Amino acid sequence: MRASILRTILRREWAETARNRLLMATILVPPMILTVAPIALSGAVGERALPAEFTSQILAQRPEWAAFTPKELAGAFTVQQFLAFFLLMPAYIPLSIATFSIIGEKQARTLEPVLAAPVRTVELLTGKAIAALVPGVLAGWLTYLAFASLASVVYGPNLFGVVTDPSWLVGVFVLGPAVGLSSVVAGVIVSSRVNDPRVAQQIGGVIIVPIVGVTLLQATGTVLVGAAGYLAMAGIVLIVSLVGLRVGVALFDREAILTRWR
């Protein structure tokens, strides 16, 4: 791949994203909400102690929380549920950008000159994938840093220690980008076969289902995924994403897209 071509594609994609108000709102508004919501909810729930049986179940999986007061334990358990939500930003933001960058451009009739240019398919899709992935990953990371800082100020060192333990660090900084890549790959594959960005986002949105499943599983208190679990998930997701990217390149038929989507 040619670095100069990739840089050109990235500049073009990010310029298009910046001009789209809906996409910019998708990138900027949810992180603001997610920064404050876990803190507010943990404060509300933390005023009440968890049931004794539930507490024993949690401490069996998180013995390092044994020194917490009942209020701190309730807050820590509540905040822990939001780790999965920090994986949603690297999932839905890149998916929105990736589907728009192909289908939206075709509808705006700006894709034809790109496909007619002497750009290899792998270069085009790699550039679009990076352009979609970076905003989602950066949004997730910056939101997490703001959230952790706010937690340390509002709830002190114990809750700050919860949101900076290895499970959070691996989840946010390793699994998050892997999930983002899988979301981009899903967006590219689906966008190559449909001509409606809403349909593409709905189909590609199945990537969010496992994240919701992890959230529901942890909410029961029976399983609290640790750093090793998130690291294993990241490895699996990364392998699937790289395979999917090759599939996406193979499915991206430039001539068929130009003729079929008129």
N, C-alpha and C positions, 0 to 999 in steps of 0.2 A: 504493500500500500504506500501511496505517496503522501508524505507529511504535508506538503503544500496544499494538496487537494483537500485533505481532512481539515486543515485550518480554514480553508475557504468555506467548506460546508458548515463548520461550526459557527463561523461568523454569521453566515446567512441564516442558519436555524435560530440562533439566539436573537437575531434582529427581528425575525418573524414572531418569535415568542413574545418579545417585549412589546410588539405592536398589538398583540391580541389581549384585550382587557380581561376577557373571561379566563384565559389561561393564567394571566398574572394574578387574578383573584384566587384561582385554585391554588397557586403556589404560596401566596402571602397570607390569606385569611385563616385557613385551618391551623397553621403552626401557632398563630397568636392564641387561638382558642385552646389548643392542646397544651400550651405552656401553663395556663392558669387553671384549667379544669381539674387536673389531678390533685393540685394543691388544695383547691377549694373543697373537692369531694373528700379527700383524706382528712381535712380538718373537720368536716361535718360528721363523718363516720367515726373519726377518732375520739369523739366525745363519748362514745359508747364502747364498752368492753365487748370483745367477742365471746360467744358461748364457750364454756370450759372445754367441752369435747372438741369443738372446732379449733380452739387454741392449741390443744395437745396435738392435734393432727398437723397443724402448721409448724409447730416447733419440732416435730419429728423430722421434718424436711428442711427446716431452717433453724438448727440449734443455736446459731450465732445470734438469733433474736431473743434468746432466753432472758437476757438481762433487761429487755425493754419493759417499760411500764405497760399496763393494759391499753392505755391510750396510744402509746407509741406503736405497740404491736398491731392494733387495729389500723392505724394510719399506714404502717409499713405494708401490711397485707393489701390494703386498698391501692396504694401507689404501685405495688408490684404488678397489678393487673394492667396498668397502663403501658407497660413495656411493649406489649404487642401492638398498641396503637402507634407507637413510634416507628413501627415497621410498616404502617399503612402509608405514610407519606412517601417513602421510597417506592411504594407500589403504585398508588393511584396518580401521583403527579407525573412520573415518567410515562405511564399508560396514556394519560390525557394528551401529553405533548407528542408522543410517538404516533398516536392515531391521527392527530391533527396534521402532523408534518407530512403525512402521505395522503390521507383522504381529504383533509381540509385544503391542501394545496391543489389537489386535482379539481375540487369543486371551484376553487378560485382561479383555475387555469394557470397556475404558476409552476406546475410539476412538469409539464411537457418540455420546456426548455432545459430543465435539469436532466431529464431522461435522454434528451437528444444530445447532450454534451458528452465529450469523450471522458466520461467518469465511469470507472468500473463499478459493478453492482455492489461488490463487497466494500468498496470505499464509500459509496453513497449510504449504504445501510449502517456501516460502522460510524460514520459521521453523525447520522441521524440518531443512532443509539446513544452515543456519547452526549450529544446535545440534549437528549431527553433525560438521560440518567443523572447527569451532574446536578441540575436544579433540585431534583427530588432528594438526592442523597445529602446535598448541602442543607436543604431545608430541614431534613430530619436531624442532622448533626447540630445545626445551630439552635433548633428548638430544644433539643436535649440539653445542650450546654446552658441555655437560659433557664430551663426547667430545674436542672440540678442546682444552679446558683440560687434560684428563688427558694428551693427546698431548704438549702442550708441556712438562708436568712430567716425564713418563717418558722421552721421546725427544728433547727439546730443540728448538731453533728450526727445524731443517731439516724435520722431519716436521710440525711445527706449520705451517710455510709451505705444505706440501702440502695439508693439510686446510682451509686458509683461502684457497686460491687461487680465482680467479674461477669455475672450473668447479664447485667445491663450493658457493660462495656462491649462484650462480645455481641450481644443482640443488636445494639445500635451501630457499632462501627464495623462489624463483620457480616452479620446476617442481613442487616439493612441494605447495604449495597448489593448483596447477592439477590435479595428479593427484588430490588429495583431493576437489576439486569434481567431477571426473569419476566418482569412486567413489560419491559421494553421489547423483549423478544416476542412475547405474546401479542403486543400491539403491532409489531411489524408483520408477523405471520397473518393475523386476522385482517389487518389493513390491506394486505396483498390480495385478499379474496372477497372483501365486501366493499361497498361504495358509500356507506353511511357511517360517519364517525360515531354516532350514538350506538349503533349496532355493534361496532367494533369494540367500544368501551364496555358494553354489556357482556360481550363474549369474553373479552380479555379480562374482565373483572373477576373471573373465576379464580384468578391468582390470589385474591383476597380471602377466599373461603378458608384455606388452611390457617391463615392468621386468626380469623374469627374463631376457628375451632380451638386453637391454642388458648385464646382468651377465655372461652367458655370452660375449657378444661381446668385452667388455673383458678377460675372463679369458684369452682367447687371445693378448692383446698386439697383435693386428693393428690394433685400433681403440681408442683412448682418447678418449672423447667429451669435448670441451672446452666452454667457457662458451657459445660461439656455438651449438653443437649442442644444449645443454640449453635455451637460450633459444628456439630454433626449435621444439623439442618442446613447450615451455610454451605458445607461441602456438597451435600446432595443437590441443593438448589443451584449452586454454581455449575456443577456438571450438567444438570438438565438444561440450564440456560445456554451453555456453550454448544451443546448438541442442537438445541432449538435454533440458535443463531445460524448454524450451518443449514438447517432446514429452511429458515426464513430466506436465506440467500438463494437457495435452490427454487423456492416457490415464487420469488419476486421476478416475474416475467415482464420485462419492460415493455415489449411490443404488445403483449396482451393487455396490459393496463392502459396503454395509450389508445388502443382500438376499442376495448370493451367498455371503458368508462366515458364514452362520448355522450 
